[in-house]
Amino acid sequence: MSDTILEMRNITKTFPGVKALDNVSFSVKRGEIHALVGENGAGKSTLMKVLSGVYPYGTYDGEIYFEGKECRFHDISQSEAVGLVIIHQELALIPYLSITENLFLGNERAKNGIIDWNESVSRTKELLEKVGLYESPNTLITNMGVGKQQLVEIAKALAKEVKLLILDEPTASLNEKDSEKLLQLLLQFKSHGIASILISHKLSEVSKVADSITILRDGATIETLDAHKDVITEDRIIRGMVGRDMTHRFPPRESNIGEVIFEVKNWNAYHPIHEHRKVSDNVNIKVRKGEVVGIAGLMGAGRTELAMSIFGRAYGSRISGQAFKNGKEIDLSSIDKAIANGVAYATEDRKAYGLILIEQIKDNITLANLEEISEAGIVNEPKELTVTREYRDKLNIKCSSILQLAVNLSGGNQQKVVLSKWLFANPDILILDEPTRGIDVGAKYEIYTIINRLASEGKGIIMISSELPEILGICDRIYVMRDGKIVGEMTAKEASQELVMKYIMTQEAIEQ
């Protein structure tokens, strides 16, 4: 039996105006963890969609061999039938179904056409135990955190007797503890002979668990590194990804901080469904002109809930508190009023809330400020095209045309479109929620440069991030949240990863 479980030969995939994959060859050994890395738009996800049948045979050139046999998958069900399962970055679970119902959806345990719930629940318990998730099989997905949902997805893959598991950015939405748990699970699968393809921008994780690392750049294979033979460093991987050395992860910036531009006092908000659960608890924050203020904390600490409740009460119930801009109280009771008062919010979930994926780039960029490009209530199309081209060039959005659909952009370029939309609204205060989640080091650097430029223009920036090096690298001052409360505040000079984690894990809420 060959050591190779998967071989992709000379794969070429073309979209209108773009060659996404250019003669890519890629192979995976049995029982290995094979990392696939590259910048956004390098072709990683496209290659895996070709492999799994999302892009069916006939829509690409090249050959796929799995366990020595040529495969011509026309849909996902065919690839899953041979033991090849992909878990996408956007989890494909149904929130208001139970774990059991999700695990066997389309793969039901039935007798004579009737679902055998006893067998289904029993099998669910076995699978959950394998992935280390100790939840009732009847638990609804909506009542679980993202980390546990990721484990349900993996259990779902095991239910399909997986031989090769593909994980696309599996830790992008996870905190450090859940990420470590997932990586340990991959190592456990490896010991049982299950191979994994890990797509990740977190190079520290790649270096920790990968046996082999294949680097893609501009739709082509650059090299495959053997972790057991080659000397592999993050700098070596980055050089392959971007084609150059990156000596600095964060662009330099001279802070020129002015007076307080934005202040929130005694801000409270409750969960919209669990009405007794407080998601923002008497929060007080200040932002000065030209200042980048970070909000650190674990998943579930209440950072996103705070940001969305401030931005036009987009989330939460029974919201109370005051907001001030340049010392004067402002009304943030609706999204329209928030935008009118110069407050913008770039969501952490760009696909669900930040973009209209089936619309063109130009329509997305101008969406939050249509008045600026309209005359008598009618969009001035030449003006819209001019504005869109300006932001495309200013933010270096890589696209075939400004008429390209947002869904066909890479994650980093989608994020730049989201930023363009809110920059065109000309805010004075910009709240950025995980602005670099799921994008590569090169695109991250570009986003940091944009943030620096906005700060130099005197805007106030609030940045939420789960990556502590990022918070420490670009923020002037940092708040720490836990359980909906501010539990710490420090300047960037005072801050360290250890100090931030100390506040997150041990410090009682400070008096505000």
Backbone torsions as a table, in degrees:
resi	resn	phi	psi	omega
1	MET	NA	133.8	-178.8
2	SER	-67.0	148.5	175.2
3	ASP	-71.7	-17.6	-176.8
4	THR	-91.6	124.0	178.0
5	ILE	-92.7	-30.5	-177.6
6	LEU	-134.8	137.3	172.1
7	GLU	-140.3	124.7	174.7
8	MET	-112.3	124.3	-174.2
9	ARG	-115.3	122.8	170.3
10	ASN	51.8	49.4	-179.0
11	ILE	-78.8	124.5	176.2
12	THR	-127.0	128.8	-179.4
13	LYS	-133.8	127.9	-176.9
14	THR	-122.2	133.4	169.1
15	PHE	-106.3	166.0	179.8
16	PRO	-53.9	113.8	176.6
17	GLY	83.4	-4.2	-175.5
18	VAL	-138.8	130.8	171.3
19	LYS	-96.1	101.9	-174.5
20	ALA	-75.4	-35.6	178.6
21	LEU	-131.0	131.9	-174.6
22	ASP	-124.7	91.0	174.0
23	ASN	59.3	46.3	-175.9
24	VAL	-83.2	132.3	172.0
25	SER	-118.8	140.4	-169.9
26	PHE	-156.8	133.1	178.8
27	SER	-138.4	153.0	-178.7
28	VAL	-131.1	135.5	177.6
29	LYS	-86.0	158.2	177.3
30	ARG	-61.7	135.4	173.7
31	GLY	66.7	18.8	177.7
32	GLU	-107.4	158.9	169.8
33	ILE	-100.8	114.4	-175.7
34	HIS	-112.9	114.1	-179.6
35	ALA	-86.2	142.0	177.2
36	LEU	-121.6	113.9	-174.4
37	VAL	-125.4	160.2	179.6
38	GLY	163.0	165.1	178.1
39	GLU	-66.6	163.4	172.1
40	ASN	-59.5	133.9	-177.9
41	GLY	89.4	0.4	-179.5
42	ALA	-73.3	-21.7	176.9
43	GLY	114.7	6.9	-175.7
44	LYS	-60.7	-56.0	-177.8
45	SER	-65.8	-36.6	178.2
46	THR	-61.5	-43.2	179.4
47	LEU	-61.2	-41.5	-179.4
48	MET	-71.7	-30.5	176.5
49	LYS	-71.5	-32.8	172.3
50	VAL	-64.3	-46.6	-178.1
51	LEU	-60.4	-42.9	-172.3
52	SER	-87.5	-5.0	178.2
53	GLY	93.9	0.6	173.8
54	VAL	-59.4	-42.9	168.2
55	TYR	-99.8	104.9	-169.6
56	PRO	-71.0	161.9	175.9
57	TYR	-54.7	134.9	-177.5
58	GLY	105.9	-19.0	178.5
59	THR	-96.7	1.6	179.4
60	TYR	-144.6	164.8	174.4
61	ASP	-106.0	149.7	179.3
62	GLY	119.4	-179.4	-175.1
63	GLU	-130.9	147.8	177.2
64	ILE	-123.0	128.4	176.0
65	TYR	-120.6	126.9	177.7
66	PHE	-124.7	122.3	-174.7
67	GLU	53.3	39.4	174.8
68	GLY	83.9	-6.0	-178.1
69	LYS	-110.1	138.3	177.8
70	GLU	-69.3	135.4	-178.4
71	CYS	-118.1	136.3	176.8
72	ARG	-127.3	76.3	-174.9
73	PHE	-73.3	133.2	176.7
74	HIS	-104.0	-11.4	175.2
75	ASP	-163.2	174.7	-176.5
76	ILE	-64.5	-35.6	-177.0
77	SER	-59.6	-33.2	179.9
78	GLN	-71.6	-39.5	178.4
79	SER	-70.1	-37.6	178.2
80	GLU	-66.3	-31.4	-178.6
81	ALA	-63.6	-26.2	178.9
82	VAL	-95.7	-0.8	176.9
83	GLY	100.2	21.4	179.9
84	LEU	-110.8	112.3	-172.9
85	VAL	-125.3	132.1	179.2
86	ILE	-110.7	136.1	173.5
87	ILE	-112.7	112.7	-175.8
88	HIS	-77.4	161.9	179.2
89	GLN	-59.9	-39.0	175.4
90	GLU	-90.4	110.8	-173.4
91	LEU	-61.3	141.0	-174.5
92	ALA	-105.0	49.5	178.4
93	LEU	-103.7	152.3	178.6
94	ILE	-97.6	114.4	-168.8
95	PRO	-56.3	-38.6	-172.1
96	TYR	-99.6	20.7	167.7
97	LEU	-108.6	158.6	-178.9
98	SER	-76.8	172.6	175.9
99	ILE	-58.9	-47.1	-179.4
100	THR	-58.8	-46.9	-178.1
101	GLU	-62.7	-38.4	178.2
102	ASN	-69.9	-40.3	-176.6
103	LEU	-60.8	-36.1	-173.4
104	PHE	-114.0	17.7	177.5
105	LEU	-66.0	118.3	-176.1
106	GLY	82.3	-1.7	-178.2
107	ASN	-139.6	41.0	-168.7
108	GLU	-65.2	144.7	171.5
109	ARG	-87.4	108.9	-172.5
110	ALA	-137.5	153.9	173.9
111	LYS	-129.9	124.6	-178.7
112	ASN	55.2	37.3	177.1
113	GLY	79.3	4.8	179.7
114	ILE	-115.8	130.8	-178.2
115	ILE	-62.6	130.4	176.1
116	ASP	-92.2	95.3	-174.5
117	TRP	-70.0	-32.7	178.8
118	ASN	-62.0	-46.8	177.9
119	GLU	-65.3	-40.0	-178.5
120	SER	-61.9	-46.4	-179.1
121	VAL	-67.0	-41.0	179.4
122	SER	-62.1	-44.9	179.2
123	ARG	-66.1	-36.5	177.8
124	THR	-60.4	-44.5	179.1
125	LYS	-59.4	-41.7	179.0
126	GLU	-62.4	-45.2	-177.8
127	LEU	-68.3	-40.9	179.0
128	LEU	-63.6	-37.1	177.9
129	GLU	-64.7	-37.2	179.6
130	LYS	-63.5	-34.8	-178.8
131	VAL	-95.8	3.0	177.0
132	GLY	73.5	32.4	179.3
133	LEU	-113.3	114.3	-175.0
134	TYR	-105.6	75.5	178.7
135	GLU	-124.3	156.3	174.2
136	SER	-66.6	137.9	177.2
137	PRO	-58.7	-19.1	-178.4
138	ASN	-90.0	-1.3	-179.9
139	THR	-63.5	133.1	176.5
140	LEU	-74.8	142.0	-179.9
141	ILE	-58.5	-36.4	-177.2
142	THR	-62.9	-20.6	-178.9
143	ASN	-94.8	13.4	-178.6
144	MET	-117.8	150.1	175.8
145	GLY	-73.6	168.8	-176.6
146	VAL	-62.8	-38.7	-179.8
147	GLY	-60.8	-43.0	179.0
148	LYS	-69.8	-36.0	177.3
149	GLN	-62.1	-37.5	178.8
150	GLN	-62.7	-38.8	178.3
151	LEU	-67.5	-34.9	175.9
152	VAL	-62.8	-41.0	177.7
153	GLU	-60.2	-40.8	-179.9
154	ILE	-69.2	-40.1	176.1
155	ALA	-60.9	-37.0	177.8
156	LYS	-62.8	-38.2	177.4
157	ALA	-66.5	-40.2	178.9
158	LEU	-64.2	-32.2	178.7
159	ALA	-64.0	-22.0	179.9
160	LYS	-96.0	16.2	178.3
161	GLU	54.1	58.9	-175.5
162	VAL	-68.6	139.5	173.0
163	LYS	-111.2	-30.9	176.9
164	LEU	-135.0	116.5	-177.2
165	LEU	-104.1	125.4	178.8
166	ILE	-106.8	123.3	-179.8
167	LEU	-119.9	116.7	-177.8
168	ASP	-98.1	106.1	-178.4
169	GLU	50.4	56.4	-174.1
170	PRO	-68.3	-23.8	-177.1
171	THR	-105.1	8.6	-175.8
172	ALA	-58.4	-35.1	-177.0
173	SER	-104.6	10.0	-174.8
174	LEU	-102.9	151.1	172.6
175	ASN	-78.7	176.2	-172.9
176	GLU	-61.7	-40.2	-177.8
177	LYS	-65.5	-47.2	-179.7
178	ASP	-67.2	-34.7	177.8
179	SER	-62.9	-44.4	179.7
180	GLU	-63.1	-38.5	179.3
181	LYS	-63.4	-41.3	-179.5
182	LEU	-67.3	-40.3	179.6
183	LEU	-64.9	-39.4	176.9
184	GLN	-63.1	-33.8	178.7
185	LEU	-65.8	-39.6	177.3
186	LEU	-63.4	-39.3	177.5
187	LEU	-65.6	-35.6	177.1
188	GLN	-65.7	-43.8	177.6
189	PHE	-60.9	-40.9	179.2
190	LYS	-57.1	-40.8	-179.2
191	SER	-66.8	-19.2	178.0
192	HIS	-99.5	9.1	174.9
193	GLY	88.5	5.6	178.6
194	ILE	-86.7	125.3	177.7
195	ALA	-84.9	152.4	179.2
196	SER	-134.8	142.6	167.6
197	ILE	-109.8	119.3	-176.5
198	LEU	-110.0	113.5	173.3
199	ILE	-97.3	121.0	-177.3
200	SER	-154.7	146.5	172.3
201	HIS	-95.5	-6.6	180.0
202	LYS	-87.9	94.4	-170.6
203	LEU	-67.5	-26.3	177.6
204	SER	-64.6	-36.4	178.2
205	GLU	-70.5	-40.9	178.4
206	VAL	-59.7	-47.2	-178.7
207	SER	-63.6	-30.3	-175.5
208	LYS	-73.5	-40.6	-169.3
209	VAL	-116.6	-17.0	-171.4
210	ALA	-77.1	138.3	171.8
211	ASP	-85.5	-35.8	178.2
212	SER	-136.0	150.6	179.6
213	ILE	-133.2	117.7	175.3
214	THR	-103.2	130.5	-178.3
215	ILE	-106.2	126.4	174.1
216	LEU	-107.6	144.2	173.0
217	ARG	-145.4	126.3	178.7
218	ASP	54.3	40.0	175.0
219	GLY	78.8	9.7	-179.0
220	ALA	-126.8	152.9	177.1
221	THR	-78.3	124.7	178.6
222	ILE	-90.0	-52.3	177.7
223	GLU	-168.8	161.4	171.5
224	THR	-118.8	125.3	-178.2
225	LEU	-101.1	140.6	176.7
226	ASP	-101.5	113.4	-175.7
227	ALA	-63.7	-19.7	-178.1
228	HIS	-91.2	-10.5	-178.9
229	LYS	-121.7	-41.8	-175.4
230	ASP	-86.3	152.0	171.9
231	VAL	-83.7	110.6	-173.7
232	ILE	-112.8	124.0	174.2
233	THR	-125.2	163.4	177.1
234	GLU	-60.9	-38.2	179.6
235	ASP	-63.7	-37.4	178.4
236	ARG	-63.9	-43.5	-179.9
237	ILE	-65.1	-44.8	-179.4
238	ILE	-61.3	-41.1	179.9
239	ARG	-59.8	-41.2	176.9
240	GLY	-67.1	-37.2	-177.6
241	MET	-68.4	-46.6	-171.8
242	VAL	-104.0	-8.8	177.5
243	GLY	80.2	14.3	179.8
244	ARG	-161.2	165.8	174.8
245	ASP	-79.8	142.2	172.8
246	MET	-116.5	97.7	-176.1
247	THR	-75.1	-23.3	179.4
248	HIS	-127.5	129.1	178.1
249	ARG	-80.8	-24.9	-177.1
250	PHE	-124.0	130.3	-179.6
251	PRO	-68.0	145.1	178.9
252	PRO	-68.3	149.1	178.4
253	ARG	-149.9	135.8	173.1
254	GLU	-95.3	115.5	-178.1
255	SER	-73.9	134.1	175.2
256	ASN	-131.0	79.8	-169.8
257	ILE	-89.9	132.9	-177.8
258	GLY	-107.7	-145.9	-178.6
259	GLU	-76.0	167.3	178.1
260	VAL	-64.6	124.6	179.5
261	ILE	-101.6	-28.1	-175.6
262	PHE	-144.6	137.6	180.0
263	GLU	-145.3	138.2	175.2
264	VAL	-118.6	129.5	-177.3
265	LYS	-121.5	133.5	172.6
266	ASN	49.1	51.0	-174.3
267	TRP	-87.6	125.4	-179.5
268	ASN	-128.6	142.9	175.6
269	ALA	-151.8	148.3	-179.6
270	TYR	-115.3	156.1	178.7
271	HIS	-61.0	137.1	-175.6
272	PRO	-68.3	-23.7	-179.7
273	ILE	-106.7	-52.0	177.8
274	HIS	-87.0	84.6	-165.0
275	GLU	-65.9	-14.4	178.8
276	HIS	-93.1	-4.5	-178.7
277	ARG	-92.1	120.1	-178.7
278	LYS	-87.5	121.3	-178.3
279	VAL	-97.5	-22.6	171.9
280	SER	-131.4	121.3	-170.5
281	ASP	-118.8	94.9	174.6
282	ASN	53.7	51.4	-175.5
283	VAL	-83.2	136.1	173.9
284	ASN	-128.0	123.7	177.0
285	ILE	-140.1	153.2	176.7
286	LYS	-130.4	146.0	174.8
287	VAL	-133.2	133.1	179.7
288	ARG	-101.1	161.0	177.2
289	LYS	-60.2	133.3	178.5
290	GLY	75.5	11.9	-176.3
291	GLU	-107.3	139.0	172.2
292	VAL	-104.4	112.6	-177.1
293	VAL	-106.0	122.8	179.5
294	GLY	-94.1	147.2	171.2
295	ILE	-121.5	112.4	-179.0
296	ALA	-103.5	161.4	179.3
297	GLY	156.8	164.7	178.5
298	LEU	-77.5	166.0	172.6
299	MET	-56.9	134.6	179.8
300	GLY	87.9	2.7	-179.2
301	ALA	-73.0	-16.8	179.4
302	GLY	105.6	10.1	-176.6
303	ARG	-67.3	-50.0	179.5
304	THR	-65.5	-40.4	179.3
305	GLU	-60.4	-40.8	177.1
306	LEU	-62.4	-49.2	-177.5
307	ALA	-60.0	-46.0	-177.1
308	MET	-70.3	-33.3	178.6
309	SER	-70.3	-33.1	175.8
310	ILE	-68.4	-41.7	-176.9
311	PHE	-79.8	83.5	172.9
312	GLY	64.8	25.9	179.9
313	ARG	54.5	41.6	-178.7
314	ALA	-69.6	-14.0	178.3
315	TYR	-146.7	145.2	172.2
316	GLY	101.7	170.3	177.4
317	SER	-135.0	164.5	179.3
318	ARG	48.6	50.0	-177.8
319	ILE	-82.4	132.4	178.6
320	SER	-140.8	160.5	-179.0
321	GLY	130.4	177.0	-177.9
322	GLN	-123.9	148.3	175.4
323	ALA	-126.5	138.2	-177.5
324	PHE	-128.8	140.6	173.6
325	LYS	-125.2	122.5	-176.0
326	ASN	51.7	38.2	175.2
327	GLY	86.3	-8.0	-179.3
328	LYS	-108.3	137.3	-178.9
329	GLU	-68.0	138.0	179.7
330	ILE	-123.3	158.0	-177.9
331	ASP	-97.2	116.4	179.1
332	LEU	-115.7	30.1	-172.2
333	SER	-76.5	-7.8	174.9
334	SER	-147.1	162.6	-179.2
335	ILE	-64.6	-40.0	177.6
336	ASP	-58.8	-42.8	-179.3
337	LYS	-69.5	-36.1	177.7
338	ALA	-62.9	-46.3	179.3
339	ILE	-63.4	-42.9	179.9
340	ALA	-62.1	-29.0	179.0
341	ASN	-92.0	11.3	172.7
342	GLY	82.4	23.8	178.5
343	VAL	-111.3	130.9	178.9
344	ALA	-129.4	152.1	-179.2
345	TYR	-134.7	117.6	175.6
346	ALA	-96.8	111.3	-171.5
347	THR	-67.6	156.9	174.8
348	GLU	-74.1	-20.8	-177.0
349	ASP	-109.1	82.0	-172.7
350	ARG	-65.3	-31.1	-176.5
351	LYS	-74.9	-39.1	-176.6
352	ALA	-84.8	-40.2	-171.3
353	TYR	-120.9	-18.5	-174.1
354	GLY	-90.3	-27.2	-173.9
355	LEU	-133.4	156.6	164.6
356	ILE	-100.7	99.1	-168.0
357	LEU	-63.0	-30.8	-177.0
358	ILE	-86.4	4.5	176.6
359	GLU	-103.7	164.3	-177.5
360	GLN	-76.1	163.1	178.8
361	ILE	-55.3	-44.4	-176.6
362	LYS	-61.7	-37.8	-178.9
363	ASP	-69.5	-34.3	178.9
364	ASN	-72.0	-41.2	-175.8
365	ILE	-66.2	-36.1	-175.2
366	THR	-93.5	-0.1	-170.0
367	LEU	-60.5	-38.1	-174.2
368	ALA	-84.8	-1.5	-177.8
369	ASN	-148.6	53.9	-176.7
370	LEU	-64.2	-28.9	179.9
371	GLU	-58.2	-33.2	-176.3
372	GLU	-67.4	-25.4	-177.3
373	ILE	-114.2	15.9	-177.0
374	SER	-117.2	152.9	175.1
375	GLU	-132.9	121.4	-178.0
376	ALA	55.8	37.3	176.9
377	GLY	80.1	6.2	-179.8
378	ILE	-117.6	130.8	-178.9
379	VAL	-65.1	128.4	174.7
380	ASN	-84.5	99.3	-170.8
381	GLU	-62.3	-43.4	177.5
382	PRO	-58.5	-38.9	178.7
383	LYS	-66.7	-39.8	178.4
384	GLU	-61.6	-42.5	179.6
385	LEU	-65.4	-39.4	179.1
386	THR	-63.5	-45.9	179.1
387	VAL	-61.4	-45.1	-177.5
388	THR	-63.7	-42.8	178.7
389	ARG	-63.1	-37.3	179.7
390	GLU	-61.2	-46.1	-178.8
391	TYR	-74.6	-32.1	174.7
392	ARG	-58.7	-44.3	-178.4
393	ASP	-74.0	-40.6	-176.3
394	LYS	-65.1	-39.2	-177.6
395	LEU	-101.9	5.6	176.7
396	ASN	55.3	51.1	177.7
397	ILE	-77.5	120.3	-178.9
398	LYS	-88.5	113.8	-177.7
399	CYS	-153.7	160.1	177.9
400	SER	-74.6	-28.0	-178.3
401	SER	-168.8	155.7	175.5
402	ILE	-71.2	-5.8	175.4
403	LEU	-93.0	0.9	178.5
404	GLN	-66.7	143.8	177.4
405	LEU	-70.4	142.4	-178.7
406	ALA	-61.5	-30.7	-177.6
407	VAL	-64.0	-23.8	-176.8
408	ASN	-92.6	4.9	176.7
409	LEU	-87.2	155.7	172.4
410	SER	-70.4	166.2	-177.9
411	GLY	-58.6	-43.2	-179.8
412	GLY	-63.3	-39.7	179.7
413	ASN	-74.4	-32.0	172.0
414	GLN	-61.2	-41.5	-179.8
415	GLN	-63.4	-37.5	178.5
416	LYS	-67.1	-32.9	176.3
417	VAL	-66.9	-41.5	177.0
418	VAL	-59.6	-45.8	179.1
419	LEU	-63.4	-40.8	179.0
420	SER	-59.4	-41.9	-179.9
421	LYS	-56.8	-46.1	-176.4
422	TRP	-79.6	-28.9	175.7
423	LEU	-67.9	-35.5	177.8
424	PHE	-66.5	-24.5	176.2
425	ALA	-75.3	-6.5	175.4
426	ASN	56.0	58.3	-179.5
427	PRO	-79.1	158.6	171.4
428	ASP	-96.1	-27.7	178.1
429	ILE	-124.5	123.2	-177.4
430	LEU	-119.8	119.2	177.5
431	ILE	-97.8	118.6	-177.9
432	LEU	-110.4	114.2	-177.1
433	ASP	-101.8	108.6	-178.1
434	GLU	48.6	57.4	-172.9
435	PRO	-67.2	-17.0	-178.8
436	THR	-114.3	15.7	-178.6
437	ARG	-63.4	129.5	174.1
438	GLY	72.1	20.5	176.8
439	ILE	-123.6	159.6	-170.3
440	ASP	-82.6	172.8	-174.1
441	VAL	-62.3	-36.4	179.5
442	GLY	-66.8	-45.3	178.5
443	ALA	-67.2	-35.5	176.5
444	LYS	-58.7	-45.8	-178.8
445	TYR	-58.7	-40.5	179.0
446	GLU	-64.5	-40.4	177.9
447	ILE	-64.2	-42.6	178.2
448	TYR	-60.7	-39.7	179.6
449	THR	-63.0	-40.2	177.4
450	ILE	-62.7	-44.2	179.1
451	ILE	-59.9	-44.8	178.3
452	ASN	-59.9	-41.9	-179.6
453	ARG	-63.6	-41.5	178.9
454	LEU	-63.6	-40.8	178.4
455	ALA	-64.3	-39.2	179.8
456	SER	-65.9	-21.8	176.8
457	GLU	-83.9	0.2	176.4
458	GLY	92.2	7.7	178.8
459	LYS	-78.8	154.9	175.4
460	GLY	-96.8	128.5	-176.0
461	ILE	-116.4	128.1	169.8
462	ILE	-109.7	123.0	-176.5
463	MET	-121.4	122.4	175.0
464	ILE	-99.8	129.1	178.2
465	SER	-151.2	143.3	175.7
466	SER	-91.5	-4.8	179.8
467	GLU	-97.8	106.2	-176.8
468	LEU	-60.7	-39.9	177.2
469	PRO	-58.0	-34.9	178.5
470	GLU	-67.7	-46.9	178.0
471	ILE	-58.0	-45.5	-178.4
472	LEU	-71.4	-27.5	-174.2
473	GLY	-80.6	-26.3	-174.2
474	ILE	-127.0	-7.5	-175.3
475	CYS	-94.5	150.1	175.8
476	ASP	-88.2	-31.3	-178.0
477	ARG	-148.3	150.9	-172.0
478	ILE	-133.3	130.5	167.3
479	TYR	-101.8	148.3	175.4
480	VAL	-117.3	131.3	179.9
481	MET	-113.3	146.5	170.4
482	ARG	-152.5	132.9	177.9
483	ASP	53.1	39.3	176.1
484	GLY	80.0	2.6	-177.8
485	LYS	-116.0	152.3	169.3
486	ILE	-81.7	119.0	-177.2
487	VAL	-112.7	0.2	178.6
488	GLY	-167.5	153.1	175.9
489	GLU	-147.1	136.2	-178.8
490	MET	-157.0	157.0	173.1
491	THR	-80.7	163.8	179.5
492	ALA	-62.3	-34.2	180.0
493	LYS	-67.4	-34.1	179.7
494	GLU	-77.9	-24.1	-166.6
495	ALA	-80.1	152.5	170.2
496	SER	-150.5	162.0	178.2
497	GLN	-58.8	-39.3	-178.9
498	GLU	-64.5	-41.9	-178.7
499	LEU	-67.6	-42.9	178.8
500	VAL	-61.3	-45.2	-179.7
501	MET	-65.7	-32.4	177.0
502	LYS	-61.6	-43.8	177.5
503	TYR	-64.6	-42.7	-178.3
504	ILE	-61.9	-41.7	-170.8
505	MET	-93.7	-28.8	-169.8
506	THR	-128.9	-27.9	-169.2
507	GLN	-76.0	134.5	171.9
508	GLU	-71.8	156.2	-179.7
509	ALA	-58.2	134.2	179.2
510	ILE	-76.9	155.5	177.2
511	GLU	-71.2	133.2	-178.6
512	GLN	-112.4	NA	NA
